[in-house]
């Protein structure tokens, strides 16, 4: 018996299909690649989300931003408000996959995939993102910190769709996302780090640091954050934050890097992310993506 495919234009129809057991697909970049690699079989029943206007777009609200689930990485990377006030998100979105992947791949799909190496998850986590999910029974919000419960696993129920991500504005912060880069296209993070900082004069008064591809889920590192607060954010403080983040990391060895290499590079990448965030908080220009600008920074 053949599978069923539906491509609705109304969110209500997509929710009904999801409730009936259809697997949602937006850009399909992860689903198609994983199927070709033999990681899983293509689901028999699919519901495409790409024609639903309600799920697309970036809206500035009185308190921040609302980003539709099928908004592409290219749109995130190019949005003026994100580039100015949520800069780490633009850093991350601008280096996802290839240009084709960034134009097709979506924010909601990236979150639903729940990869520990997902580029946008660290910045969203540091910006206290809330994920709105909806089903035929209603809607609810999940803090991004509560969304991931393991590699490839989320707390979104099988009958729910991610419909939007909401961000509050953090006034006066500088932020950056840095990934260890071997090449500039089609890279998956071997090690990544996000830093978001607030300054009072020359002193760090708030710090948020998240690590990517260094634990079963993207997560913040409180011990590194606490160590940075109260410092001038200079080279010694950034290096100490990097050292503490590396100690707190729980990386694995795989075909892309060994555990030992990942841990050593964690200190370097966190230091670079902190350096970039501090510079931006001080009004200095660090071009997007920060990875390209800070790669090799001392």
C-alpha positions as CSV (number, residue, x, y, z in Angstrom):
1,X,0.0,0.0,0.0
2,X,1.5,3.4,-1.0
3,X,2.1,6.2,1.4
4,X,0.1,9.3,1.6
5,X,1.4,12.8,0.9
6,X,-0.4,16.1,1.5
7,X,0.7,19.6,1.0
8,X,-1.8,21.9,2.6
9,X,-1.9,25.7,2.6
10,X,-3.8,26.0,5.9
11,X,-2.2,25.2,9.3
12,X,-5.4,23.5,10.5
13,X,-5.1,21.0,7.7
14,X,-1.4,20.3,8.6
15,X,-2.3,19.8,12.2
16,X,-5.0,17.4,11.3
17,X,-2.6,15.4,9.1
18,X,0.0,15.3,11.9
19,X,-2.6,14.1,14.3
20,X,-3.4,11.3,11.8
21,X,0.2,10.2,11.8
22,X,1.8,12.1,8.9
23,X,5.4,13.0,9.4
24,X,5.9,16.8,8.9
25,X,8.5,17.9,6.5
26,X,9.6,21.5,5.6
27,X,12.9,21.9,3.8
28,X,13.6,18.2,4.0
29,X,17.3,18.6,4.1
30,X,17.9,16.4,7.2
31,X,15.2,13.9,6.2
32,X,16.5,13.3,2.7
33,X,20.2,13.2,3.6
34,X,19.5,10.8,6.5
35,X,17.5,8.5,4.2
36,X,20.2,8.5,1.6
37,X,22.8,7.6,4.2
38,X,20.6,4.7,5.5
39,X,20.0,6.3,9.0
40,X,16.3,5.7,8.6
41,X,13.6,4.9,6.1
42,X,11.6,7.6,4.4
43,X,8.2,7.8,6.3
44,X,5.3,6.5,4.3
45,X,3.0,9.4,5.2
46,X,4.2,12.9,4.9
47,X,2.7,16.4,5.3
48,X,4.6,19.2,3.7
49,X,4.6,22.6,5.5
50,X,6.3,24.8,2.9
51,X,3.1,26.2,1.4
52,X,1.6,27.4,4.8
53,X,2.1,31.2,4.9
54,X,1.3,31.4,8.6
55,X,4.5,29.4,9.4
56,X,6.9,31.6,7.6
57,X,8.5,35.0,8.3
58,X,10.1,37.2,11.0
59,X,8.0,39.6,12.9
60,X,9.3,42.3,15.2
61,X,7.1,42.5,18.3
62,X,6.9,45.0,21.2
63,X,9.2,42.7,23.3
64,X,11.3,41.0,20.7
65,X,10.9,38.7,17.7
66,X,8.5,36.0,16.5
67,X,10.1,33.7,13.9
68,X,7.9,31.3,11.9
69,X,9.0,27.7,12.0
70,X,9.5,27.5,8.2
71,X,11.7,30.6,8.0
72,X,14.9,29.7,6.2
73,X,18.4,30.1,7.6
74,X,19.1,32.5,4.7
75,X,16.3,34.7,5.9
76,X,17.6,34.6,9.5
77,X,21.1,35.4,8.4
78,X,20.0,38.4,6.4
79,X,17.4,40.0,8.6
80,X,18.5,43.4,9.8
81,X,17.2,43.2,13.3
82,X,18.8,39.8,13.9
83,X,22.1,40.9,12.5
84,X,22.0,44.0,14.8
85,X,20.5,42.7,18.1
86,X,20.6,38.9,18.0
87,X,23.9,38.7,16.1
88,X,24.9,35.3,17.2
89,X,21.9,33.9,15.5
90,X,23.0,35.5,12.2
91,X,26.5,34.1,12.8
92,X,25.1,30.6,13.1
93,X,22.4,30.7,10.4
94,X,24.9,32.1,7.8
95,X,27.2,29.0,8.1
96,X,24.5,26.2,8.1
97,X,25.4,23.8,5.3
98,X,25.7,25.3,1.8
99,X,23.9,28.2,0.2
100,X,21.3,25.8,-1.1
101,X,20.8,24.3,2.3
102,X,20.4,27.7,3.9
103,X,17.7,28.7,1.4
104,X,15.7,25.5,1.8
105,X,16.4,24.4,5.4
106,X,14.2,25.8,8.1
107,X,14.6,26.9,11.7
108,X,11.8,24.6,12.9
109,X,13.3,21.6,11.1
110,X,16.7,22.3,12.6
111,X,15.2,22.4,16.1
112,X,13.0,19.3,15.5
113,X,16.1,17.4,14.3
114,X,17.6,18.0,17.8
115,X,21.2,17.5,16.7
116,X,23.9,18.2,19.4
117,X,25.8,20.0,16.5
118,X,22.9,22.2,15.4
119,X,24.2,25.7,14.7
120,X,21.3,27.8,15.7
121,X,20.4,26.0,19.0
122,X,23.2,27.6,21.1
123,X,22.3,31.2,20.2
124,X,18.6,30.5,20.7
125,X,19.4,29.0,24.1
126,X,21.4,31.9,25.2
127,X,18.7,34.3,24.1
128,X,16.1,32.4,26.2
129,X,14.0,31.4,23.2
130,X,10.5,30.0,23.6
131,X,9.2,27.5,21.1
132,X,5.5,27.5,20.3
133,X,4.1,24.1,19.4
134,X,0.5,23.4,18.3
135,X,-1.8,20.5,17.9
136,X,-5.5,20.0,17.1
137,X,-6.0,20.2,20.9
138,X,-4.3,23.6,21.3
139,X,-0.9,25.3,21.7
140,X,1.8,25.5,24.4
141,X,5.2,27.0,24.8
142,X,8.4,25.2,25.6
143,X,11.5,26.9,26.8
144,X,14.4,26.0,24.5
145,X,16.3,24.7,27.5
146,X,13.5,22.1,27.9
147,X,13.1,21.2,24.3
148,X,15.9,18.7,23.8
149,X,16.1,15.5,25.8
150,X,18.8,13.7,23.9
151,X,20.4,13.4,20.4
152,X,17.6,13.5,17.9
153,X,14.9,13.7,20.6
154,X,12.7,16.5,21.7
155,X,9.8,17.0,24.1
156,X,7.5,17.9,21.2
157,X,4.7,15.2,21.0
158,X,4.1,13.3,17.8
159,X,0.8,15.1,17.2
160,X,2.4,18.5,17.6
161,X,4.1,20.9,15.2
162,X,6.6,23.6,16.0
163,X,5.0,26.7,14.6
164,X,7.2,29.6,15.9
165,X,10.1,30.6,18.0
166,X,9.8,33.7,20.2
167,X,12.7,35.8,21.4
168,X,12.7,38.6,24.0
169,X,15.1,41.4,23.5
170,X,18.1,41.6,25.8
171,X,19.1,45.3,25.8
172,X,22.7,46.3,25.3
173,X,24.3,42.9,24.7
174,X,27.0,41.7,22.4
175,X,26.9,38.1,21.1
176,X,28.7,35.8,18.8
177,X,28.6,32.2,17.6
178,X,31.9,30.6,16.6
179,X,32.4,27.2,15.1
180,X,35.7,25.3,14.5
181,X,36.1,25.4,10.8
182,X,38.0,23.1,8.5
183,X,36.2,24.3,5.4
184,X,33.6,27.0,4.7
185,X,30.8,25.0,3.2
186,X,28.9,21.8,4.0
187,X,30.5,21.7,7.5
188,X,28.9,20.2,10.6
189,X,30.1,21.6,13.8
190,X,32.9,19.6,15.4
191,X,33.0,22.1,18.2
192,X,30.9,25.3,18.5
193,X,30.3,28.0,21.1
194,X,27.9,30.9,21.7
195,X,28.6,33.8,24.0
196,X,26.1,36.6,24.9
197,X,27.4,39.3,27.3
198,X,26.3,42.5,28.9
199,X,28.7,45.2,30.1
200,X,28.5,48.0,32.6
201,X,31.3,50.2,31.5
202,X,34.3,47.9,31.1
203,X,32.9,45.1,33.4
204,X,30.9,42.1,32.4
205,X,27.6,42.0,34.4
206,X,25.9,39.1,32.6
207,X,27.2,36.3,30.6
208,X,25.7,33.3,28.8
209,X,27.8,30.6,27.2
210,X,26.5,27.6,25.3
211,X,28.5,24.7,23.8
212,X,27.7,22.8,20.6
213,X,28.7,19.3,19.7
214,X,30.3,18.8,23.1
215,X,27.4,17.1,25.0
216,X,24.3,15.0,24.2
217,X,22.4,18.2,23.7
218,X,23.4,21.8,23.1
219,X,23.6,23.3,26.6
220,X,24.8,26.3,28.7
221,X,27.8,26.1,30.9
222,X,27.0,27.9,34.2
223,X,30.5,27.6,35.7
224,X,32.1,29.4,32.7
225,X,29.4,32.1,32.8
226,X,29.9,32.8,36.5
227,X,33.7,33.1,36.0
228,X,33.3,35.7,33.3
229,X,30.9,38.0,35.3
230,X,32.8,40.7,37.2
231,X,35.8,40.6,34.9
232,X,36.9,42.9,32.1
233,X,36.2,40.2,29.5
234,X,39.9,40.5,28.4
235,X,42.1,37.7,27.1
236,X,42.7,36.1,30.5
237,X,39.0,36.1,31.4
238,X,38.1,34.7,28.0
239,X,40.7,32.0,28.3
240,X,39.5,31.1,31.8
241,X,35.9,30.8,30.6
242,X,37.1,28.6,27.8
243,X,39.1,26.4,30.2
244,X,36.1,25.9,32.4
245,X,33.8,25.2,29.5
246,X,36.2,22.5,28.2
247,X,36.3,20.9,31.6
248,X,32.5,20.8,31.8
249,X,32.1,19.4,28.2
250,X,31.3,15.7,27.7
251,X,32.3,15.1,24.1
252,X,32.4,11.8,22.2
253,X,34.8,10.4,19.6
254,X,33.4,9.9,16.2
255,X,34.5,10.0,12.5
256,X,34.9,13.8,12.6
257,X,37.0,14.2,15.8
258,X,38.3,12.4,18.9
259,X,37.0,13.2,22.4
260,X,40.4,14.6,23.3
261,X,40.6,16.9,20.3
262,X,37.1,18.2,20.9
263,X,37.8,18.9,24.5
264,X,41.1,20.8,23.6
265,X,39.3,22.8,20.9
266,X,36.4,23.6,23.2
267,X,38.6,25.9,25.2
268,X,39.8,27.7,22.1
269,X,36.3,28.1,20.5
270,X,34.7,29.3,23.7
271,X,37.5,31.9,24.1
272,X,37.0,33.1,20.6
273,X,33.2,33.4,21.1
274,X,33.7,35.4,24.3
275,X,36.2,37.6,22.6
276,X,33.8,38.3,19.7
277,X,30.8,39.0,22.0
278,X,32.8,41.4,24.2
279,X,34.0,43.3,21.2
280,X,30.5,43.6,19.8
281,X,29.2,44.7,23.2
282,X,31.8,47.5,23.1
283,X,30.6,48.6,19.7
284,X,33.4,47.1,17.7
285,X,32.7,45.6,14.3
286,X,33.1,41.8,14.0
287,X,31.8,40.8,10.6
288,X,29.2,38.1,10.3
289,X,29.9,35.2,10.5
290,X,32.1,35.6,13.5
291,X,33.7,32.2,12.8
292,X,35.4,33.6,9.7
293,X,36.5,36.8,11.5
294,X,37.7,35.1,14.7
295,X,39.2,31.9,13.3
296,X,42.8,32.0,14.5
297,X,42.1,34.8,16.9
298,X,44.5,34.7,19.9
